[in-house]
Amino acid sequence: MTFKSFLVIASLAVSVLIGLVLGRGSGGGAQAATSGPKVVKIGLSLDTLKEARWAKDRDAFLARAKELNAEVIVLSANSDDTRQVADVESLITSKVDVIVIVPHDGKAMAKGVEVAGRAGIPVIAYDRIITDSNLDLYMTFDNEHVGELQAKYILDKLSTTKPIRLVRIHGSKTDNNALLFKSGQDKALKDAIASGAVQVVHEDWADDWKPENAKRVMNAAITKNGHNIDAVLVTNDGTAGGAIQALKEEGMAGKVVVTGQDAELVAVQRIVGGEQSMSIYKPVKALATRAAEVAVALATGKPVVAKAELNNGKREVPMILLDVVTVTKDNVDSTVVKDGFHTRQEIDGKP
Ligand code: GAL
């Protein structure tokens, strides 16, 4: 029985029982039975290590894999799709048992899933989905909820007496998450935009999540609207940094509400300092730890429970979803500090 047919039967059976159970039947277990504990080999293919969060994901994943006696090969593609497909092919050549991918481009990496599939190697999409492919599992945060919380923050923060003049800076179009963040924001803003309580005075995408691209969008917004801007709904901390740079050059930093995501250290420092208003904390340690456990489970024929699913254009992909938390200057200690994501010393810039 191939791994894929086992998954389909297993997931069909369980979906009747509310929730999906996944298992792997292609021999991993058997090998484990005959030759003692098999050292599981995991391939971890990253888009980039440009944003601070990905190094934290990688380190937490490696730490848990080590505890589980698994070997991990980590490759980072520096946001190059051709290179990332080549990375997956080299992981297959290295005879890994399972591959975990953070795709730069969710469409481009369908090829990676297909070549792994032909080699009988299951693929887990980490944080960002891979579309149009027989993906085995998707593990991520509630990305729509991220967008809702960002937009709701602005609606709660700013008065309703006069229209809120809003600039929107979306993420990278190659990243399906950017579409999910936007759709969560759209949902939360719908009525306010319809009633005129919110006026979107400028809107654009920051290619590759690059801060310099976000700065360019913010400059264009200021050129068009002058200082008549009340808030910037910007999707992650890296791009928020770019937008705030533009605001600073105009003496507007700290006077305009600015959102973010990832609770990067520099962003939390900006929040404490007042230049940025909020961020979204995503407990990446929890996601990465869980992903290492699930990867080992798939490789050794142990069942994996995924209570949700997402259609990736080819199939209903079983999905494991973790929730997120809004961080403001009022709850830094009870969120990112309490969780050990940053220390108070680090935030205060003390050695
Ligand atoms: C998204 C991710 C965010 C942010 C962004 C840029 O896919 O969910 O947390 O980091 O990529 O890397």
Boltz pocket constraint, residues with backbone or C-beta under 6 A from the ligand:
constraints:
  - pocket:
      binder: B
      contacts: [[A, 51], [A, 53], [A, 127], [A, 128], [A, 171], [A, 175], [A, 177], [A, 178], [A, 209], [A, 236], [A, 261], [A, 262], [A, 282]]
      max_distance: 6.0
